Amino acid sequence: WIGLEDRTRKEARDAVDDLRTLGVKELVMVTGDRWSVARRVAREMGCTEVQAEAMPSDKLKLVDALKSQGRRVAVAGDGVNDAPALAAGDLSIAMGAAGSDVAINSASIVLMNNNLNRLGFLIRLSRRTTTVIHQSLIFGVGFVVVFMILAGMGFLHAIVGALLHLLAAAFVILNSARLVRFGEELQEETQAEEP
């Protein structure tokens, strides 16, 4: 007898735990695999729900059902059978390194590797991006309103106002540029893992 068994990767459980700490309430695993394998993997991963032996249409129905309940649905997948669900999700993430062209073209985000730890990174990056956008909007609008009032009252010369406007635009650009360095620790981890 020869026994074969799929094993879950360690980083997969870490990624699921990371998603939970970030506030993801429900993690549903939907797979075309047999129920026995799916239950074991879902238990190891800590998924809230599992559906096995699912066809692409079943995955799509699940996404539509969750959305009809008012939930925001993020779908991650890499195969041709994931493409309809990826296209239907509010957010869809194709695992690019192992992904099919159909899945990649159906997704709103494509990861260039199949490291599941990037899912938590995407949430943190989106939250940081939203914070930076709000900071820039508040600063930009506040800056313009204050200096327009000062210019209207005659306390500020038009040339100085134009220069201050350029300074405000530079702040917004530099504030956004801080996002470029976000996630550098992931790059260092990836380089350390490579032989």
N, C-alpha and C positions, 0 to 999 in steps of 0.2 A: 504494500500500500504506500502511496505517496500522498502526503497531505500538503496542500497549498493554502496560504492564508494571507489576505491583504492586511497590512499593518498600518495603523495611523501614524502619521509623523508627529514627533514631539511638538514641533512648532504649531501644529494644528490646534492642539488643546490650549497652548499658550495664547494663540490668536483668539480663540473663543472666550477664554477668560478675560483677555484684554477688551474684547467687545462688550462683555458684561460690565466691566468697570467703567466703560465709557457710556453706559446707560442703555445699551441695546437690550430690550426686555425679552424678546422672543426670537429664538434661533431655530429655524425649521430646516431639517435636512431632507431633501427630496432627491431620490436616486432611482436609477433603473435597476440597481442591484437587487438581489433576493432579500427577503425580509430578515432572514437569520443574520446575514452580514450587516444589513442596515441597522438593525436593533443594537448589535454589538458596538458598531462604530458610533452611533448616536449616544449610547450610554457612556462610552469612553470620552466623547467630546462634550457631553453635558448639554446636548440639544434639548429644547423644550418639547419638540415634536419631531416625529419621523414619518416619512411616507416612502415606501419602497415599491419596486416593480412599476415605477411610474413612467408613463409614456410622455413625450413632449407636450401633448395636449393636456395631460394631467397636471404638469408643472404650470402651464399657462392658466388653467382653471384655478389652481391654488393662489397664484399671484392675483388674479382678478377677484377672487373671493376675499383675500386679505385687504385689497384696495377698497372693495365695496363696504368693508367694515370701518373704513376711515383710517386705516393704517398706512403709514409710509413704508413702502417695500423696497428693500435693496436686494438684488439678486446677484450672486456670484456663481460663475460657471465657466466651463472651458470647451464644451463639446457642441456638436451640431444639435443634439437633442435639447440643449439649454437655450438655444437661440430664441425661440418664441417667448420663453419666460424672461430672458434678458431684455428683449424688446418691450415687453409689457411693464417691467418694473419701473418704479419712480426713479431709481438709481440702479444702474447695472454695471457690473464689474466683470470683465473677461480676464481670465488668468492667461496672459499673453504667451508665455514660454511654451506651454503645452496646448494652447487653445487652437481651435479651428478658425478658419477665416470667417465662417458664418457667425460664430460666437463673437469674434472680434468686431465684426461690422455691425452687430446688433447691440453692442454695449455702449454705454456712455463714457466709461473709463476702461482703459486697457492697461493692465499691469504687464510690464515687460519680463517679469519672471513669475514663478508660481509659488512665491513665498507668501503664505497666508498672513504673516505678521503685518503685511502692508495694508490690510483692511483697517486695522486700528489706526495706522498712520494716516490713512485717508480721512478718517473722521476727525482726528486731531488737526490735520492740515485744513480741512474745511472750516472747522471752528475758529482756528487762528486767522484764516483768511477773512471770515465774517467780522471778527474783531477788528482787524486792520482796516477793512472797508468802513466800518462804523466810525473808527477813530478819524480816518481821513475825511469822511463826510462832515462830522461834527467840527473838526478843525477848519476845513475849507469853508463851510458855510458861515461859521462864527467869524473867521478871519475877514471874509468878504463883507459881511454885514457891519462889523465894527468899523472897518476902514472906509466903507461907503458912507456911513453916518458921519464919520470924521471929515471925509472929503466934502460931503454935502454941507457941513457946518462951516467949512472954510479952514479947518485946522490942518488939512493935509493937502499938499500940492499934487496935482494930477500925475506928474512924473514920478514922484515918490510913491503914490498909490499904485502905479503900474509896476514899479520895481518890487513893492511889497507883494503884489499879486504873483509875480514870478517866484518870489521867495516862498509863498504859500504852495504854489505848484511843485516846487522843488521838494518841499516837506512831504507832500503827498506821494511823490515818486520814491523818495528815500524811505518813507514809512513802508511802502509796498515792497521795496527791495529787501526788507528784513526777511521776507518769506523765502528768499532764495536759499538761505542757510538752514531753514527749518528741515529737520530730518537728516542732517548730516551724520548723526550717529548710526542711522541705518546703513548708510554707504560704508562706514567704517566696519560694521558688522559683516557686511557682504564681502568686503575685501579680506577680512580675517578668516572667513569660511573657505575662500578659494585656496587651493593648494599652490 
